[in-house]
Amino acid sequence: MIGSPRLPVSPARARAFILAVLAALFLFPPASALGLNERLHIGGYFRIMSRPDLQGGDGTLGFWPLYGRLLNEGPWAALELKLDLLEPHPEDVWTSVHFKIEGGSVMGADVRGGRLDAFQLTQLYATAGNIGLDNLVWRIGTLDTWMGELGLYDMRPAQIFFETVGMSASWRQDKIDLMLGLGDSGFFIRGAEYNPIPTAGGLVRIRPVRGLEIGGGGQVGHEPRIDRGLHAPHTTPEVRYVDFVDRRVVEAFLEENPGQEDLFYRRRPPEPTSATSWKLIGYLGFGGVGPLQWNNLFANFERRHPDNFYTEQLGGREYTIYIAGLTDERYQVNVGNEMLLTLLPGRLDMAWATLFGYHWDQDNEGIVVTEDDRTFYSTVLRLQAYLTETVHFLAETSLARELSHNGNMWREHWNSVFASGPESIPIEFGDSDRRDTWQIKVGPVLNPKGFGIQSRPSLRVLYGAQRSNIHDAFTTSVVTSFDQFDRLGGEAADGRSRHWHHLIALEAEAWF
């Protein structure tokens, strides 16, 4: 039987269809769905802003939230839906389903213009409680779990199973929480080149006394060796790391073996291997003492999962270079702390956070500067004064230092490109091995729900300034070419280095 032809469906149309179906189900339920209002719970988050950048930037004050999330992040929206299929009850069996759709685009606020393909269904899972044991909750679907947030940085250092879909079991009592999970992280890590990565882990949190919480946990993922597996981990032997960085592995082979293009895979046959990654997390929370409302301390120690392969083009041919053995020793240690204090009740609150990171790549020792070999320190301090219950004034400042382990990663001046060359070892991109960044943001805030740094919604009018030792330390569309024939001018067009960046921002942010 010959069917009618089917047209390909673009990712944008597919996401639009999914969103439309979910909207129809939850906003226009069937008439027989009695009691849906009592069983449906809707929550979410959004931020939207207008930041006209008169220095050629894209509307963010700096490069990333290491300097505080405020003015360093773009628009975002998230919608989370929970539907109780059986009403939750402390002693009876219950079950629910959860959806979360989120993304970072709003029409008129960013270059993607609010396109639905900028959004994803990031959470989808079902839960069932009190089956087999009281207070035991089973979960199947996405397993993303965390112990808390560094709100000023918008980070979750004590997080596991972000990449994993599978099953978990959680048990909660007054003084202890336990969770164990098992699943697959292959689609998240490998994408279209899917290969299974079984992942297992868990966490524990105890509350020995009121006002104190201690937790820890971890996960491990193992990608097994599969002989002749197209997307299984392999390593191309006898590859110098510098040739891998320059993407000239085949060119280097032909320099040593002229005219042997057909023998590349025979002389360098990919060797099958396995790949392992893991992550350990820790958490300490305490509060309710004097002016301290709460303090969160998070830490993680991680071995990142290795990459698989990339392709090189040479002489009209495409060659696949397998790099599991060149990317399997990348490690990170990250520690963050955030405290919330009431300095003057009803008048002044303070949030103070610090962040430390030490990242290293044992395959890349003194060869090329990358973000996998660096140390960073940061602190963010926010004060919020209450002029009235709903009219507040916000002042925030941050200071950060980033250090490159392998050499000069950044450019201090507009013409620093001439300070290093492509033949230098280590391979460098500028004339400084550190980036120092200071930011300040000030302005009035309208909080309709009243007092509190974390009170939302917030409507803000802010001025932000950044000072960096690095030239143009923000995303910019200003011409940086030295070509004398560039249509906007070459070297003579800009002989100044820019270390300051200024923004005026109109913002709204809400949780619901």
Secondary structure in CASP SS format (residue, H / E / C, confidence):
PFRMAT SS
TARGET T0000
AUTHOR 0000-0000-0000
METHOD secondary structure of the structure
MODEL  1
M C 1.00
I C 1.00
G C 1.00
S C 1.00
P C 1.00
R C 1.00
L C 1.00
P C 1.00
V C 1.00
S C 1.00
P H 1.00
A H 1.00
R H 1.00
A H 1.00
R H 1.00
A H 1.00
F H 1.00
I H 1.00
L H 1.00
A H 1.00
V H 1.00
L H 1.00
A H 1.00
A H 1.00
L H 1.00
F H 1.00
L H 1.00
F C 1.00
P C 1.00
P C 1.00
A C 1.00
S C 1.00
A C 1.00
L C 1.00
G C 1.00
L H 1.00
N H 1.00
E H 1.00
R H 1.00
L E 1.00
H E 1.00
I E 1.00
G E 1.00
G E 1.00
Y E 1.00
F E 1.00
R E 1.00
I E 1.00
M E 1.00
S E 1.00
R C 1.00
P C 1.00
D C 1.00
L C 1.00
Q C 1.00
G C 1.00
G E 1.00
D C 1.00
G C 1.00
T C 1.00
L C 1.00
G C 1.00
F C 1.00
W C 1.00
P H 1.00
L H 1.00
Y H 1.00
G C 1.00
R C 1.00
L C 1.00
L C 1.00
N C 1.00
E C 1.00
G C 1.00
P C 1.00
W E 1.00
A E 1.00
A E 1.00
L E 1.00
E E 1.00
L E 1.00
K E 1.00
L E 1.00
D E 1.00
L E 1.00
L E 1.00
E C 1.00
P C 1.00
H C 1.00
P C 1.00
E C 1.00
D C 1.00
V C 1.00
W E 1.00
T E 1.00
S E 1.00
V E 1.00
H E 1.00
F E 1.00
K E 1.00
I E 1.00
E E 1.00
G E 1.00
G C 1.00
S C 1.00
V C 1.00
M C 1.00
G C 1.00
A C 1.00
D C 1.00
V C 1.00
R C 1.00
G C 1.00
G C 1.00
R C 1.00
L H 1.00
D H 1.00
A H 1.00
F E 1.00
Q E 1.00
L E 1.00
T E 1.00
Q E 1.00
L E 1.00
Y E 1.00
A E 1.00
T E 1.00
A E 1.00
G E 1.00
N C 1.00
I C 1.00
G C 1.00
L C 1.00
D C 1.00
N C 1.00
L E 1.00
V E 1.00
W E 1.00
R E 1.00
I E 1.00
G E 1.00
T E 1.00
L C 1.00
D C 1.00
T E 1.00
W E 1.00
M C 1.00
G C 1.00
E C 1.00
L E 1.00
G C 1.00
L C 1.00
Y C 1.00
D C 1.00
M E 1.00
R C 1.00
P C 1.00
A C 1.00
Q E 1.00
I E 1.00
F C 1.00
F C 1.00
E C 1.00
T C 1.00
V E 1.00
G E 1.00
M E 1.00
S E 1.00
A E 1.00
S E 1.00
W E 1.00
R E 1.00
Q C 1.00
D C 1.00
K C 1.00
I E 1.00
D E 1.00
L E 1.00
M E 1.00
L E 1.00
G E 1.00
L E 1.00
G E 1.00
D E 1.00
S C 1.00
G H 1.00
F H 1.00
F H 1.00
I H 1.00
R H 1.00
G H 1.00
A H 1.00
E H 1.00
Y C 1.00
N C 1.00
P C 1.00
I C 1.00
P E 1.00
T E 1.00
A E 1.00
G E 1.00
G E 1.00
L E 1.00
V E 1.00
R E 1.00
I E 1.00
R C 1.00
P C 1.00
V C 1.00
R C 1.00
G C 1.00
L E 1.00
E E 1.00
I E 1.00
G E 1.00
G E 1.00
G E 1.00
G E 1.00
Q E 1.00
V E 1.00
G E 1.00
H E 1.00
E E 1.00
P C 1.00
R C 1.00
I C 1.00
D C 1.00
R C 1.00
G C 1.00
L C 1.00
H C 1.00
A C 1.00
P C 1.00
H E 1.00
T E 1.00
T C 1.00
P C 1.00
E C 1.00
V C 1.00
R C 1.00
Y H 1.00
V H 1.00
D H 1.00
F H 1.00
V H 1.00
D H 1.00
R C 1.00
R C 1.00
V H 1.00
V H 1.00
E H 1.00
A H 1.00
F H 1.00
L H 1.00
E H 1.00
E H 1.00
N C 1.00
P C 1.00
G C 1.00
Q C 1.00
E H 1.00
D H 1.00
L H 1.00
F H 1.00
Y H 1.00
R H 1.00
R H 1.00
R C 1.00
P C 1.00
P C 1.00
E E 1.00
P E 1.00
T C 1.00
S C 1.00
A E 1.00
T E 1.00
S E 1.00
W E 1.00
K E 1.00
L E 1.00
I E 1.00
G E 1.00
Y E 1.00
L E 1.00
G E 1.00
F E 1.00
G E 1.00
G E 1.00
V E 1.00
G C 1.00
P C 1.00
L E 1.00
Q E 1.00
W E 1.00
N E 1.00
N E 1.00
L E 1.00
F E 1.00
A E 1.00
N E 1.00
F E 1.00
E E 1.00
R E 1.00
R C 1.00
H C 1.00
P C 1.00
D C 1.00
N C 1.00
F E 1.00
Y E 1.00
T E 1.00
E E 1.00
Q E 1.00
L E 1.00
G C 1.00
G C 1.00
R E 1.00
E E 1.00
Y E 1.00
T E 1.00
I E 1.00
Y E 1.00
I E 1.00
A H 1.00
G H 1.00
L H 1.00
T C 1.00
D C 1.00
E C 1.00
R E 1.00
Y E 1.00
Q E 1.00
V E 1.00
N E 1.00
V E 1.00
G E 1.00
N E 1.00
E E 1.00
M E 1.00
L E 1.00
L E 1.00
T E 1.00
L E 1.00
L E 1.00
P C 1.00
G C 1.00
R C 1.00
L E 1.00
D E 1.00
M E 1.00
A E 1.00
W E 1.00
A E 1.00
T E 1.00
L E 1.00
F E 1.00
G E 1.00
Y E 1.00
H E 1.00
W E 1.00
D E 1.00
Q C 1.00
D C 1.00
N C 1.00
E C 1.00
G C 1.00
I C 1.00
V E 1.00
V C 1.00
T C 1.00
E C 1.00
D C 1.00
D C 1.00
R E 1.00
T E 1.00
F E 1.00
Y E 1.00
S E 1.00
T E 1.00
V E 1.00
L E 1.00
R E 1.00
L E 1.00
Q E 1.00
A E 1.00
Y E 1.00
L C 1.00
T C 1.00
E C 1.00
T C 1.00
V E 1.00
H E 1.00
F E 1.00
L E 1.00
A E 1.00
E E 1.00
T E 1.00
S E 1.00
L E 1.00
A E 1.00
R E 1.00
E E 1.00
L E 1.00
S E 1.00
H C 1.00
N C 1.00
G C 1.00
N C 1.00
M C 1.00
W E 1.00
R C 1.00
E C 1.00
H C 1.00
W C 1.00
N C 1.00
S H 1.00
V H 1.00
F H 1.00
A H 1.00
S C 1.00
G C 1.00
P C 1.00
E C 1.00
S C 1.00
I C 1.00
P C 1.00
I E 1.00
E C 1.00
F C 1.00
G C 1.00
D C 1.00
S E 1.00
D C 1.00
R E 1.00
R E 1.00
D E 1.00
T E 1.00
W E 1.00
Q E 1.00
I E 1.00
K E 1.00
V E 1.00
G E 1.00
P E 1.00
V E 1.00
L E 1.00
N C 1.00
P C 1.00
K C 1.00
G C 1.00
F C 1.00
G C 1.00
I C 1.00
Q C 1.00
S C 1.00
R C 1.00
P C 1.00
S E 1.00
L E 1.00
R E 1.00
V E 1.00
L E 1.00
Y E 1.00
G E 1.00
A E 1.00
Q E 1.00
R E 1.00
S E 1.00
N C 1.00
I C 1.00
H C 1.00
D C 1.00
A C 1.00
F C 1.00
T C 1.00
T E 1.00
S C 1.00
V C 1.00
V C 1.00
T C 1.00
S C 1.00
F C 1.00
D C 1.00
Q C 1.00
F C 1.00
D C 1.00
R C 1.00
L C 1.00
G C 1.00
G C 1.00
E H 1.00
A H 1.00
A H 1.00
D C 1.00
G C 1.00
R C 1.00
S C 1.00
R C 1.00
H C 1.00
W E 1.00
H E 1.00
H E 1.00
L E 1.00
I E 1.00
A E 1.00
L E 1.00
E E 1.00
A E 1.00
E E 1.00
A E 1.00
W E 1.00
F C 1.00
END
